[in-house]
Amino acid sequence: MNKVIINYETVDQFDNHITANVSWSGSGSVTDKGSYLEVYNSSGWQMGMPVMITGIAQVTGMAPVVVNETLTVSEPRKATSISFGEIENIDKDPEDQYLVQGSSDIWVLPVMAYDQDGDLINDVDYFGQKNSATSHNVILSPADGKAVWYFPSKTQVADGKAEKVYIRVYANLMPETSVPTSVYINVVDKNSGSNASDVIELMPNGVNKVIVDTPDDYIVAGNPIEFMFEAYNFVGDRVTKYDSLKDSVYANGVKITKGEKNGFYWVEDASENAKLMYKNGNTSTTTQFMDYATFTANGSTPVQVNFLVYPSSNPYAITGLDEDFYEYYAVQSGTETINANSLTFEDQYGYEYDKSIPSGYEVRFTGDGAASNNESVTIDLTDAEVYTFYATLYNGTQIVDERSFDVSVLTASDIDSFEVTQVGKIYAPSTPNYSKYGKVIEVVGKEGNKKVKLPSGAVTNVSAITNTEYLSVNVNGSFTVYATSNGGALTGDTSAQLLVQYQIGGSTEIEQQTVVISPEAPRAVKVDIKNDPDTSMSGNSVRVSVSDITSGGSNLVLDQPYDDYANFDAFFPAFFEATDQYGKVSKEVISYMYVSDNSKYTINNTSYAYTLSATSPANGDTFTIVAVTAMGTVQIQVIVD
């Protein structure tokens, strides 16, 4: 034999194990393996031959520590006892919490073998075909069916992984099934005959138990609704992520997929968790009916849920005026017209009714200001007056509901109070930009806790009176407060005083407020998903047509606050509204956007364009638009049909 093994350890003065830089030499070529030495002799070693070894450890601030030993070649090292530890996942970025079929993590089985001197064999080269034999299984080695012996890398050891010898278990090569799979492992030391056996179990990768319950709310035909859903894997851990559920759960034998549709489907939220949704497409029914679904997952015990589906919703009660209309107006020039689109409704189940008025239904107006055709009411805003009128909801000739309204036009002296826009905190970029980062000053009236619509131009003057080198006001039809750090001269938050002057009905008022000026760059603190009013959404899922993609708008991010009455022709049917810490809606706090699951669809990120483009879009396509911000990711799921 040409090689002998010498074990060693390094300890401090307190007998604690330490890592030290040791220079070795001896009667042969010496290789340091970390906890043992290999001494090579080209002429071969014979039993009883002496082996001289010298080690010099360099210790900072102290004299070198020297060891000189003369040892004797004895019989070859052999394992007199072998045992296995528990299966471990030593992957630096593990995806799986337990050993599952198909896992790509680094799974290993620790091997503890001791030699005839009682020393732990940490020599990975000792194992293998020469000195040991193992059971043959593809998951132990993809190449030749023999065990792959594995020692943690230096990086893994630095991360706290123990210095051990392992058998590498390639779980990714185990065929995925719906039942647990047992793998038998046997290791035999050829030098001593010592052996060890173990059985490791690979669990199916997925769900093996589901719990489904009906919602507390009415299940209304045509309306998406969430079902209570829980899923558990084979070791009893709850499974919530969409990626873990998407291929596992079936309803009535059909795999549940993502995207709004009739029947059961998944909606993936911003945290990548899945919600189980249901929609019944039988919107023509006029009576309630029973439906059911049987849920299974990977051969789990079936779970059947029975539930009632109620007829499609219709307007049933008039609940008030839309938020863009007021019960109180200040005297001003012009008129205000109220019609059916100005009202809010509830359906027969007590839920908000936000769809268009269905065929056969109509609203008729009577009373003060009512038009001759009873389709609207006109309020004259030029004189103080109280308008009392009635809105009656009809289904054919039958009255469904009626509500009275009082709309008051008030003089300034009759208005309870006035509130001025509070700037609060404002961003101060290096170069001033009032159009992007400024805040418009407005004044609103209050009658009790309700707003009073004031005439335009009520604010007559706004001026900064302190720290004017950082805070300014732009006047261009309105008063916009903006700030600057003056090329970076402002390095932290500071305060300034602002005066606001407004005039209502000939009376002039002045208000002073404190503004905080900050050079901290804007970042997203809230991201909402919005949609064109003509587009319906279910959660963060939207259905679009091919023409929406090929000839419709492509913008995906708002650069000003959402307005129901704005024109969204340039926008995709669903889009994002991102708000920064200063309360401003901004495209620039979106860091990046991409489509996560369909290469036919791409997003232009150049100069915050955030526009969608597609190659050969087709019915049946699905894709997910992902917006990345400082607060995480937000997704819109798109179904093309």
N, C-alpha and C positions, 0 to 999 in steps of 0.2 A: 504494500500500500504506500502511496506517495503523500497522503495528507493525514494529519492528526488534528484533533479538535481540543482546544484548551478554553474552558469557561473562565470568566473573570467578572468582577463587579467593582464599581468605584463608589466609595463612601467618604463622608466627611468625618471630622473629629468626633462627632456625636453618633457615628455609625448610621447616619442617614444616607440612603442611596442618592447619588448625584450624577450629573452628566459632566464629564471632564474630557479635555483634549489630551489624549495619551499617544505618545510616539512609541511604537513597538519595534523591536529587532530581536533576532535570535538565530538559532542554528538551522536556518532555512528561510524561505520566503514567507513573511508573516502578513496575513490579511485580517484587518479588524472588521468583524461582523456586528459590532455594537455591543453584544453581551458575551461574545466568545471570539476566539482567534482560530484561524486556519493556518497551520504551518506546513508548507509544502517542501518536500525533499525529492529532487529529481531522481536520486539513486534509490529511493524507497526507504521506508521505515521498517525496522524489525522489532519484534517484541523485546522489551528490556533495554532498548537503546535510550540514552539520555537525550533530553530536549532542553536546551538552554533558552531562556526567554528574558528579555529586559524591557521594562516599560517606564517611560518618563512622562509624568503628568505635570503640565505647566499650570500653576496656580497664581493668579494675579496678586502681586504684593507679597508673595511668599517664595521661599526657595522651592525648586522643583521637588516633587515626590517621586522617588525611584523604587522600583521593585525589580529584584533579580531572583530568578528561580531556575533550578535545574530539576526537571521532571523526568519521569520514566514512561516510555511508551508501554501502554497496557492494552488489553484486549479491545476490539472496536466497541464504540459506543452502541448501546442498544436500549430500546425502550422496554422497561420492565412493567410499566403500567400506562394505560391509555384510557382517557375518558373524554367525553364531549360536554361542552357547555350548552347554554340555550341559544337558539338561532338569533342572530343579531342583524340589524340593518345599520351598516356603517356608512351609508351614502351621505355625502356632504349636504345634499339638498334632497332629502327623502320625500317621496310622493305617497308611499303606502305605510300605514301604521302596523300592519301585520303581513305575514307572508301570504301573498296571493298569486294565483296562477297568472302568468304574463307580466309580473312586476319587473320593471327595468332597473330597480334600485340595486345597490350592492348588498346582497344577502350573504351571510357567512355563518358557518358552524365552527365555533372555537374547538381546537384540539389541544388537550392538556396531556403531554407525554413526559414521563420522568425516566431518566437513565438509571444505570446500576449504582451510580453514586448519589442518587436522590435529587439530581439537578434537573430543572425543567428544560426540556429541549426547545429552544427558541431558534433553532436552525432550520429555516424553511428548506434548505438544500438537503437536509437529512431525509426528508420525506420524499415521496414521489415513487417512481417505478423501481428504483434501485433498492430502497430499504423498506418499502411498504406496498401493500396491495389494497385496493379499495373496490367497493361495489361499482359496477358499471351502470351509469345512468346518464342520459343526455343532459340533465340539468347540472351535472357536476362538471362537465366539460363539453363544449360544443365540437371539439376537434376529434378526440380519440376515445371518448367515453371513460377516461380515467380522471381521477380527481385533480382539480386545479388547486394547488396549494398557494395560499395567499398570505402575505404579510402586510400590515398597514403601511401606507406610504408615510414619509416624514411629515407631510402636511396633515395627514389624518392623526398621526401621533401628537402633533403640535396642537390639534384641535381637541385633544383629550381622549382619543381612542387608545385602548390598551395595546401594549406591544405583545401580540399573540400570533400564533400560527392558526390559520383558518383553512377550512375547505370552502371554496367559493361555490355558492349555489346559484345557478343561472335560472331563476324563476321565469324569466322572459321566454325561455325555450319550452316551458311546460304548456301543453295545449290547454286552452281554457275550456272548462266544462261547467256543468251546473251542480256538481257535487265535489266534496273535498277529495283530494288525491294524496295518498300516502307514498312516501319515498323511503326505501330502506337503505341505510348506509352502514357498511362494515369496513373497518380498517384493521389490517394485520401487519405487525412489524415482522419482517422476514428474518431479522437477526435474533429475535427472542421468542417469537411466536405469540407475544402479547397481542390482544385484539380488543376492539370495542365495537359495539353496534348501537344504532340509534334509528329511530323512525321520525322523520319530519313530515308535517302535514301542510300541504298547500291548499288554501281555501279558495273557493271561487271568487273572482273579482267582481263583486256587485252586490245586489240587494237580494235578501232571502226572506224578508218579511215586510209586509206593508199594512198600514192601518189607514182606512179612509172613512170619513164621516161627512154627512151632508152639512151645508152651511146653515146658519141660523136664519138668514134672510130668505125671502122668496126667490125661487128659481124661475125666472121669467123668460119665456121664449124670446130669442133674439138678443138677450142681454148676457154678456160674459159674467161669470161669477166664480169665485175661488172655492174649492172644496178643501176641507181640512185633510191634510195628508202627512203621514210619517212613514219613513222607510228605514230599515235596519239591515246591516250586513250580517255575515255568518258568525261574527263574534259578538254581536249585540250592540255595536256602535251605530248611532244614528247617522244616516246618509242624507245630506241636504243639497249637495252641489249638483248642478244640472249635468255636468260632464259625467258624473257617476251614475246618474239616473236615466240618461237619454236612451240607453240601449237595453234597459233592464225591465221596465214596467209596461204591462199590457192591460188594456181595458177591452173586455169582450173579445180577447184574442188578437187585438190589433195593437201594435206598438205605439205608445204615446210619443208624439213628436212635438217639436217647438213651433209656435206660430198660431195665431188665432184661426179657428176653423170650427165647423159644427162638430160637436162631440167633445172629447177630452183632449187637452193639449197642455204643453208646458209653456210657462213664461219665465224667463231667466232675469232675475233682478240685478241691481248694480253690484251686489256682493257675489254674483255667480251662483246664488241659490235658486232652486227651482220651485215654482208655485204651480199647483195643479189647478187648471182652469177648465170650465165647461161652458158650452153654449149650445142651446137647442135651436135648430133652424126652423122649427115648425111654427112660423109666425102667423099663419093663417088660422090657427085653432082659436075657437071661441070659448072652449071649456078646458078646465084643468085635466091633466092625464098623468098616469103613472109611467115612470121610466126606471131603468135599472142599469147597473154596470157591474161586471165581475172583474176584479183586479188580481193579477198574478205577477210574480217576479222570480225568474230563475227556478221554476218548479216549486215556488212557495205555496202554502195553503191558500186556496182562492178566498177572496173577500168580496162578498156581494153587498152592494148598496142599492137600496130602493128609495126613490124620491119622487115628489110631485113636481110637475112642470106646469106653470100658470100661463094664461094667455099673454100675448105681447102687450106691453104697456102703452097706454094712451093718456093724454092730458085729462086730469080728473078734478084738479083744483087750481085756481089762480092764487098764487102766493104773494105777489107783489110786483114792484117795478124792477127792471134790470138795473144793474149797478151804474150804467151810464146815464140813467135818468134820476131825477131828484124829486123829493117831496117839497123842497123849499128852493126858491130862486130869489136872488136880489133883483130889484128893479133894474132893468137894462133894456137896450134896444133888441128888437127881434121877437121871434116866437119859438115855441118848442112843440113838436108834434109827437104824440104818443099813439102807437098802434099795437097790433098783436105781437109784433117782434120786440116791443118794449116791455113785455110782461114776462114773469117767471111762473112756472107751473110745477105741480106735483102730479105723479101718476096715481093709479088706483091702489098702488101698494104703499104709498107714502114716501116714495123716493123722488128725488129731483127728476123732472122730465126735461131733458135737454135736447130732444130731437125736434124736427120741424112739425108743425101742426099737420096731422094726417088728413087724408082726403075724407070729406064728410063733416069735418069739424070746422068751426069758425068762431071768431070773437066779434061781438057787436058792442059799440060804445053808445051810451046815452048820457044826457046831463049837460053840464056847462062845457061849452067848447066843442061839443060833438059835431062831426061832419054830417052832412045830409045823408050820406050813404052808410052812416054808422060804423065806418071802418077805422076811424081815428078820432082823436081829440086834439085841438090846437089851443095852446096856452099863450095868451098875450102877455109878454114880459115887461111891457112899458109902463104899467100901472100896478100899484099894490092891489091885490085881489086874492080871494080864495076860490079855487075851482073845485067843485064837487061833481064827480062823474062816476059812471058805473061801467064795468066791463063784464059782459055775460058770455060764458063759454057754451056753445051749442054743439050737439052731435045730431046733425040733421035738424029737425024741428024741436028736439028735446033739449031742455036746459040742463046742462051738466053742473055748472057752478056760476056764481055771480059774486063780484066783489066791488065794494065802493072805494073810491080814492079821493083824498083831499090834497090838492097841490096848491101851495101858497106862494104868492109873489110878495116879498117883504121889502120895506124901506130899510135903509142902513140902521136906523135907530131901533128897529124892531128885531134885529139879529142879535142873538145872545152873545156871541163872541167871535173872534177871528184868530186864525192860526197861520203863522208864517213858516215856510219850509225851513227846517233845521238842517244846516249844512253838515253839522257833526264833524266828521273826519274827512279830509280831502287829500288826494295824492298830489305830490309836488315833484313832477319829473324835472330832469336837468334843464330841458327846454320847454317853455310853457306851451300848452295845447288845450285851449278852453273848449274846443269842439269835441275833443275826445274825453277829457278828464274833468271838465267843468260841471257845475250843478246849477240848474235854473232855479231862481227864487220865485215862488208863487205864494199867494195868500188864499185861504179858504175860510168861508164862514161856517159857524156851527150853531144850530138850533137844537138845544139839548145835546144829544149825542149824534145827531144827524147832520150831514153836510149841507151847506147852502151853496148853490151854484152862483158864483160872483161874475160880474162882467169882466171881459178881458181888459188888460191894461190897468188893473187895480194897483199893481206895484208901480210906484212913480220914481223911486230912486234907491240904489243900493251902493254902499261904499265901504271899503276897508279903512279902518282908522288906526290900526297898529300893525306892525310888521308888514308894512306895505311893500317891502322889497320881495316878500314871498307870496303875499295874497293880493289879488287884483279882481276887478269886475269888468266884464265885457258887456257893452250895451249895443244890442242889435235887434230891436223889436222886443227883446226880453232882456232880463238881467242875469248873466251867467257868472257865477263865482268860480275862479280857478286859481291854481297855485303853481309855484316853481321853486326848485331848490337853488336857482341861480347858478347853474353849472356845477352843482355839487357842493356849494358853500353850506347848504343846510344838510347836516349829517344825522340829525335826530328829530323827533317830534317837537313841535313848538306850537304856541297858541297865538291867535290874533283875534281882534274884535271887529265885528261887522255890524253896520247900521242898515236897517231896512225901513223904507218909508212907503206907506201905501195909503190910498184914498178911496173911500166908499161913500157915495152919496154926499160929496162935498166935505166930509170929515177926514182930516189927515191924522194918521197915527205913525209913530216911530218905535221900532223895536231893536234892541241890541242883543247880539248873541255871540258866543265864543265858538271859534272854528279851530280845530286841531289840524295842523299842517304836517304831513308826513312824507319823507322821501322813500319809504318802504315800497318796493315794486308791488303792483297789484297781483293778487293771487285769487284763485277761485275759492269761495267759501260755500257756494250753493250752485248746483247745476240742475235745472228742470228740463223736462222734455215737453215740448209744445207741439201743436199741430195746426194746420190750416183748418179753420172752422168747418169747412166742407168735408173734412176727413175725420173719421171716427177711429179711436184708438182703444185698445184693451191693455191697461198697464203701460208697459213700454213696447208693446207690439203694434205694428201698423200693417195694414194690407194695402198694396198699391197695384196699379195696372202697369202693363208694359209701356203704355203711352205716357204714364206719369214719369217714367224714367227716360224715355227717348225724346219726348217733346215738352215735358214739364220743367219746372225749376229744379235747380241742383244745389242751391245754397243750404248749408246744414247748421249754421250758427247765426243767431241774432246779434246785431250790434246796437240794438236799442230795446227798451222794455217791450214785452209782448202786448199787442193791442188786438182785441177781437175784430176790430173794424179795419185793421190795416190790410193792405194788399200783399198777399203772399205768393203771387205768380212766379217770382224768381226763386222760391224756396221749394225744396223737397217736401212731400206731404207731412213729414215729421222732422223736427229739428230741435236744437238745443238752445237754452237760454242760460248763460253763465253769469253769475253775479260775484263781484270781488268784495274785498273787506271794506271798501268805501261805499258800497251800495250801488255801484255802477254796473250795468249790463255791458259786457265786453267780450269780443271775440278773442282778444289777446291773452286771456287767462286760460284758454284751451291750449295745452302744450303741443298736442299732436292728435291726429285722428287716423284710424285705419279700419278696414273691413277684415273681420277676424276669421271668416269661414267660407269665403267664396272668392276665388281669384278673378272672376269675371268683373268684379266691382272694385273700383279703386277710388281713393280720395286725394285731391290735390291739396297739399299742406303749404304750398309756396305762399309766402307773405300773408299768412292767415286767410287764404282763399276759402278753404274748407268747402269744396264743391265735390259732388259725386259724379263719377263717370262710369260707364258700363260697356262691356263688349258682348254683343248678342244676348241681351236680357230676354228671358222667356218665362212663360207661365210655369209655375211650380218652383221657381228659384226661391231660395231663402238665403238671407245673409244678415250679418250683425254689424252695425256701425258702432264703433267704440271711440269715445272721446276721453282723452287722458288729461287730467288736471293735477294740481298740487294736492288735491284731496282724494285722488284715486280715479277710477274709471266709471263711466256711465254709458249704458248701451241702449240702442234702439234696434229691435228685432224687426226685420222686414220680410213680408211674404208677398211674392208676386203672383197675382192670379187675375 
